Amino acid sequence: MDGVTRRGFLKAAGGAALATTLLPAMAPAVARVAPARRRYAIVGTGIRGSTMWGSSVLSRYRDSIELVGLCDANRKRAELVGRRLGGGVPVFTDFDAMVAQTKPELLTVTTVDATHSDYIVRGLAAGLDVITEKPMVTDEAQCQRVLDAEKASGRKLVVGFNYRFARKHQRIKEVLLSGAIGKVTSVDFAWYLDVHHGADYFRRWHRLRNRSGSLLVHKATHHFDLVNWWLDAAPTDVSAFGNLRVYGRNGPFRHEQCRGCPHAAKCPFFWDITKDRGLTELYVECESEDGYKRDGCVFREDVDIFDTMNLAVRYSNGVQMSYSLNAAMPFEGYRLAFNGEKGRLEIRDHDRQPWTPDKPTEIWLTRSFGEREAVDVEAVSGGHGGGDELLLDQVFAKPSLPEWLRLPTSRDGALSCLTGIAARKSIDEKRLVRIDELVKGL
Ligand SMILES: NC(=O)c1ccc[n+]([C@@H]2O[C@H](COP(=O)([O-])OP(=O)(O)OC[C@H]3O[C@@H](n4cnc5c(N)ncnc54)[C@H](O)[C@@H]3O)[C@@H](O)[C@H]2O)c1
């Protein structure tokens, strides 16, 4: 009996009072067949894959999503995460075997950055819709392959740019859309990573260009995507400088990792991973599989990424940006300003600092020949300023949001990565790099 027939029956049978008495007895006859859940798989069962794209997805969307497979190059880690997610999910180290045996419809890619493109291309070719963590790619050849693969597949690729979905970043977009500062002429953007979070990139695989693409790609892809989205424009030219001034070979001493380090007592970056049971299980107890040390020394000599980066970027709408990223700061957050024909919008974001700021995010609008006013922004709880949860809702629950909050596409993923890739090239080759020399068909 479908809804219409059932309503007709209840009416004929004498109305609401009668309906109430009949309902329990009728329940078996009117039970609906639950819609099929979407078959979902994850490749990359590290911290991001197991939490944001694992436990958070299952706790929020279990009615519409069925986790059918987990894959990771590290079998122990995949098995642990399988147990953490409730058990019973088949675990693989062979991606093609996972796809063939579990037949997912939707795939999330949360592996080490330089391996994303391979899984994206294989997922799309197998007929799956794919969500990839940022950065979509780490070099221009990977970028071209992903763009071509998506076109050929007819499937959809989404890039998990959660920063767009943080309330404070939406608020900035709203003010720009309102026209309060007129057309934007230039952007000043300085992002600060502190000696805790910034240093952590130098402990992990991120310290190697061939794994992360450098922080110009791994981290700055978030920032470049925000700027592209705020300006509704694409980068065209990039010029950059980069240097390694604090970590890596700059250190006064070094060891392979913090555990067992003879310099522990005098090293300000010493970090004891064994104090965190969850991380010890996820990484230390899985080391036997691949030798990866999560608590690597920040002063290892193989660090080949920059901790100090400055860029000049020009955009398709004529806007110019000066951008910097520093990874050994005493505080974490950013300073950002949009200079416009009719005024200036300034933002100071306080993420972590050794003082108590008045507000976590200050936004000021100053009109030319006018006054300065504070722009309110609601405090939102949740991961990455509430961005994680809103992004998940967009992917799995599809709430109606304005067009400017649509899910980030492969083009968005490409344009943000290519800004960092062009910056890296500019530093290596000491020249201005045009985005259109890197890939075709954007
Ligand atoms: N959007 C965000 O705010 C955000 C936050 C954290 C991480 N991330 C992204 O998530 C991804 C994972 O980061 P993480 O912090 O979880 O790292 P992680 O080191 O905890 O996990 C990476 C996993 O990939 C696995 N792996 C490595 N190479 C592989 C391969 N070739 N095939 C299969 N598995 C492989 C590793 O064994 C590990 O389990 C990264 O791309 C990172 O940029 C995004």
The ligand as a MOL file (V3000), in Angstrom:
LIG
                    3D

  0  0  0     0  0            999 V3000
M  V30 BEGIN CTAB
M  V30 COUNTS 44 48 0 0 0
M  V30 BEGIN ATOM
M  V30 1 N 40.7810 18.7900 4.0660 0
M  V30 2 C 41.4730 18.7540 5.1850 0
M  V30 3 O 41.3220 19.6240 6.0290 0
M  V30 4 C 42.4250 17.6140 5.4190 0
M  V30 5 C 42.9090 17.3520 6.7170 0
M  V30 6 C 43.7990 16.3020 6.8890 0
M  V30 7 C 44.2090 15.5500 5.8050 0
M  V30 8 N 43.7280 15.8370 4.5590 0 CHG=1
M  V30 9 C 44.1660 15.0280 3.3910 0
M  V30 10 O 43.8350 13.6700 3.6080 0
M  V30 11 C 44.8150 12.8220 3.0310 0
M  V30 12 C 45.3050 11.8280 4.0870 0
M  V30 13 O 45.9410 12.5500 5.1240 0
M  V30 14 P 46.1490 11.9290 6.5690 0
M  V30 15 O 46.4340 13.0570 7.4790 0
M  V30 16 O 45.0270 11.0240 6.8600 0 CHG=-1
M  V30 17 O 47.4960 11.0890 6.3460 0
M  V30 18 P 47.8720 9.6820 6.9770 0
M  V30 19 O 49.3430 9.5530 6.8290 0
M  V30 20 O 47.2580 9.5180 8.3160 0
M  V30 21 O 47.1310 8.6450 6.0070 0
M  V30 22 C 47.5350 8.3830 4.6910 0
M  V30 23 C 47.2400 6.9080 4.4040 0
M  V30 24 O 47.5320 6.6240 3.0220 0
M  V30 25 C 48.1320 5.3340 2.9820 0
M  V30 26 N 48.8510 5.2160 1.7290 0
M  V30 27 C 50.0220 5.8130 1.3830 0
M  V30 28 N 50.3300 5.5020 0.1090 0
M  V30 29 C 49.3480 4.6920 -0.3540 0
M  V30 30 C 49.1060 4.0610 -1.5800 0
M  V30 31 N 49.9250 4.1920 -2.6270 0
M  V30 32 N 47.9880 3.3170 -1.6870 0
M  V30 33 C 47.1360 3.1640 -0.6560 0
M  V30 34 N 47.3210 3.7530 0.5440 0
M  V30 35 C 48.4120 4.5140 0.6820 0
M  V30 36 C 48.9980 5.2790 4.2200 0
M  V30 37 O 49.3480 3.9680 4.5770 0
M  V30 38 C 48.0890 5.9530 5.2410 0
M  V30 39 O 47.2690 5.0400 5.8960 0
M  V30 40 C 45.9230 13.7210 2.5040 0
M  V30 41 O 45.7790 13.8670 1.1170 0
M  V30 42 C 45.6770 15.0520 3.1800 0
M  V30 43 O 46.0400 16.1470 2.3640 0
M  V30 44 C 42.8460 16.8370 4.3640 0
M  V30 END ATOM
M  V30 BEGIN BOND
M  V30 1 1 1 2
M  V30 2 2 2 3
M  V30 3 1 2 4
M  V30 4 1 4 5
M  V30 5 2 4 44
M  V30 6 2 5 6
M  V30 7 1 6 7
M  V30 8 2 7 8
M  V30 9 1 8 9
M  V30 10 1 8 44
M  V30 11 1 9 10
M  V30 12 1 9 42
M  V30 13 1 10 11
M  V30 14 1 11 12
M  V30 15 1 11 40
M  V30 16 1 12 13
M  V30 17 1 13 14
M  V30 18 2 14 15
M  V30 19 1 14 16
M  V30 20 1 14 17
M  V30 21 1 17 18
M  V30 22 2 18 19
M  V30 23 1 18 20
M  V30 24 1 18 21
M  V30 25 1 21 22
M  V30 26 1 22 23
M  V30 27 1 23 24
M  V30 28 1 23 38
M  V30 29 1 24 25
M  V30 30 1 25 26
M  V30 31 1 25 36
M  V30 32 1 26 27
M  V30 33 1 26 35
M  V30 34 2 27 28
M  V30 35 1 28 29
M  V30 36 1 29 30
M  V30 37 2 29 35
M  V30 38 1 30 31
M  V30 39 2 30 32
M  V30 40 1 32 33
M  V30 41 2 33 34
M  V30 42 1 34 35
M  V30 43 1 36 37
M  V30 44 1 36 38
M  V30 45 1 38 39
M  V30 46 1 40 41
M  V30 47 1 40 42
M  V30 48 1 42 43
M  V30 END BOND
M  V30 END CTAB
M  END
